[in-house]
Amino acid sequence: MRLQDKVIIITGAAHHIGQAYALRCAQEGAKLVICDIRDCGNTAEMCIEAGAEVLALHTDVANEEDTLEMARKAVERFGRIDCIVNNAGIYDGLTARSMLEVDLDEWDRVMDVNVKGIFLCSRAVIPYMREQGGGKIINIGSSIWFFGGSGIPHYVASKAAVTGLTRALARELGADNIKVNTIAPGGTNSGAVVTRDERAPQTPPPSPNVLGRREVSEDLTGTVVFLASEDSDYITGQMLTVNGGAAMY
Ligand SMILES: NC(=O)c1ccc[n+]([C@@H]2O[C@H](COP(=O)([O-])OP(=O)(O)OC[C@H]3O[C@@H](n4cnc5c(N)ncnc54)[C@H](O)[C@@H]3O)[C@@H](O)[C@H]2O)c1
């Protein structure tokens, strides 16, 4: 087991890719804090069945109070925080539209959750990581900004921002032995659905991945285990693309 007794927070863990991260970390021996604005009951059951100790929390990552409570409760329950996987994001349920029709409130919410949410969650755990002598922050970005995507410019911009934020935090936190990295998945068959408005821009499709099959959530979990484990202790500020070679960054 590669994560034996490590305390790992996973945001956006109620279903889809976040649930897969949680289950894999449970199978690798981690103690888990799983957070979402949705009910994390199913994920908790799966992880407990896999042998993990689990704390499930209702946390809105865009709400500072919630993120501070998340970190405090994690330490209250497990005594430390070894790693946070900043997976929560707004993706499922978006509609691709002409840029003239993107709703500005939706723009703000996507940025609030996908970018500020990572900043707030990181800020909440950093004091504990500093005090214990180090930790790992894994930010979930995307490969979509290598292609530009189409119809969801707020989402594309937010995922490019994740990489910039990762680099800024890695630089600031290196002296505290806190490593900060991004995972950039490709288009993943997670259950999340983005629909296209009929007036959405028609653009050439991005290059297909070179492995000849669609990416699934489980293709991403090994990279989380690697970045959360000691095997990656000298890696920080990096972006690992896990996209079957669709973009070679
Ligand atoms: N599916 C893909 O093709 C793909 C590709 C690249 C990156 N990603 C990223 O991977 C992550 C997971 O993607 P997914 O496919 O499972 O999509 P998803 O939209 O189903 O998952 C996002 C999760 O975050 C939760 N969430 C949303 N707002 C929240 C908030 N304010 N506070 C806490 N939790 C919140 C949702 O309830 C959901 O469980 C996201 O960050 C997504 O952007 C997905």
The ligand as a Gaussian input file, in Angstrom:
#p B3LYP/6-31G(d) Opt

LIG

0 1
 N      -14.485000      14.772000     -17.309000
 C      -13.519000      15.322000     -18.044000
 O      -13.419000      15.132000     -19.272000
 C      -12.469000      16.178000     -17.386000
 C      -11.328000      16.509000     -18.108000
 C      -10.342000      17.297000     -17.533000
 C      -10.493000      17.751000     -16.242000
 N      -11.620000      17.426000     -15.539000
 C      -11.745000      17.955000     -14.185000
 O      -11.760000      16.879000     -13.276000
 C      -12.574000      17.219000     -12.144000
 C      -13.688000      16.199000     -11.990000
 O      -14.396000      16.129000     -13.216000
 P      -15.698000      15.233000     -13.432000
 O      -15.682000      14.764000     -14.829000
 O      -15.830000      14.244000     -12.337000
 O      -16.784000      16.412000     -13.388000
 P      -17.923000      16.769000     -12.351000
 O      -18.380000      18.131000     -12.767000
 O      -18.905000      15.688000     -12.288000
 O      -17.155000      16.791000     -10.970000
 C      -16.963000      17.908000     -10.195000
 C      -17.299000      17.614000      -8.752000
 O      -17.121000      18.841000      -8.029000
 C      -18.269000      19.059000      -7.225000
 N      -18.448000      20.483000      -7.013000
 C      -18.935000      21.414000      -7.871000
 N      -18.958000      22.624000      -7.290000
 C      -18.466000      22.456000      -6.039000
 C      -18.237000      23.334000      -4.949000
 N      -18.526000      24.640000      -5.037000
 N      -17.697000      22.840000      -3.819000
 C      -17.409000      21.514000      -3.711000
 N      -17.623000      20.633000      -4.696000
 C      -18.143000      21.102000      -5.852000
 C      -19.420000      18.437000      -8.014000
 O      -20.536000      18.190000      -7.164000
 C      -18.757000      17.186000      -8.548000
 O      -18.821000      16.135000      -7.617000
 C      -13.080000      18.638000     -12.403000
 O      -12.225000      19.575000     -11.818000
 C      -13.013000      18.735000     -13.915000
 O      -12.922000      20.072000     -14.354000
 C      -12.601000      16.660000     -16.075000

